[in-house]
Amino acid sequence: MKTQADKQDQAQMKSQQLTVLPDEKISFGRSAILGLQHVLAMDVYVVPFLIAMLIGLSADQSNALIQATFIAAGLATIVQTYFCMKLPIAQGPSYIPLGAIVTIYAASGGGELGWSSVLGASLIGAIFVIILGYTGVFNKIVKSFIPPIVGGTIIFIVGLSLLPVAIRDNIYAATDATINQNVILALISGAVLMIFVILGSVLRKKGSLFRIMSVLIALIAGCIAANVMGILDFTTVENAKWFSMPQVPFADFGFSFNLSAIITMIIIYLVLLAETTGTWFAVSNVIDKPLTDKNINRGVIGEGIGCLISSLVGSTPVTGYSTNAGIISITGIASRRVFLAAGVWFIIFGFSSKLAALISSIPTAVIGGVFAIICGIIAINGIQVMKNETIGEKEMYIVAIPMIITLAVVLIPKDYLNSLPTFVQYLLGSPILAASVAAIALNKILPRSK
């Protein structure tokens, strides 16, 4: 059994692992570079690209959606980090709504009417989320259903569920080059990351820059290796414009409101909140700052405002990215100023097709090599949350069953998933949601260990 003194010592050790705390001020130049590091490690462009491909948008419409997504991510990050939750959290487009967006778009007849139905449903759903945060309803749910053993399990499955994506989709299934080349690129970027993290640890204060810049250096090293292999393609960057205006509401697109679409999107937003709770716990654990009632309520409001902004600029729902919790662990930098800079970078990329194209030209295998390590670190953070809990028979099942469900959902054949009822598809469309629901249910159903 851990004593209070032991817990205080552990908290002190964890805080010492951070070289810059959340509310510490760092220089403008340093914030800009470190913020760019977070942006480069996030695959923000992938979601709008997939949506454009799935619903058959033209090249111009696809570019406009990518630009809008960058702007939405930037504004939502600034809102959440500086005005609402006030924790170092970056917002980005979520994969969860993909199926719902395609369904709403097709059911509304496609084209402009289909997209306006998607945006209208997103707008009303975002207002619903803001109300949940303002009334404190969601916070009461979290306090009642998510004790440390469940919270730690959720953090663990966040990392576990992302790991196959990093390896399978970003490395093995990447189309940038042959599978051998992709594996080599992933190994190079991952190895460079580890080398610089180790250098930072061994050299301590003298090597702090190595640790702080390790993610950015790893991505640059991977791109250099890709260039040597002849598979780094900057054609789209060369052809893109430096400055281009994004689309404007009511001039380039409108909103239409369909009850069925709105109900569907509200369900999706509830799923998003369930998933982003895992991100909040992960970040809270990394920076050793427990989530307060105020944090959670303001976080839900921030999530709603971010999604509201996203729909108003013509993009899809945004949510907290757990990737950044891993980056904070690696670099030791938790300053909110860095995330403010990341938000500004996102907005700049949103107004520049060339810069947005530059990010999307980074080979996915290079990102995958870094991403895989980050996922592992997130999972370990979940174990750290649980290590002070007494693990009896009940707790074993609370951890083990969600772990099995996570892998089962990640590996589920797409054809089989598409054959299931729509609501079940929503539930199983997110491994984090399915496993989180299981962890919460098991904690309530299973009898307490004697």
PyMOL commands that set and color helices and strands:
alter all, ss='L'
color gray80, all
select helices_A, chain A and resi 4-17+28-41+46-55+59-84+98-107+111-135+137-145+148-172+179-212+214-229+235-239+259-286+293-312+323-331+336-350+353-360+364-386+393-410+414-418+422-428+431-445
alter helices_A, ss='H'
color red, helices_A
select strands_A, chain A and resi 91-93+318-320
alter strands_A, ss='S'
color yellow, strands_A
deselect
rebuild
show_as cartoon
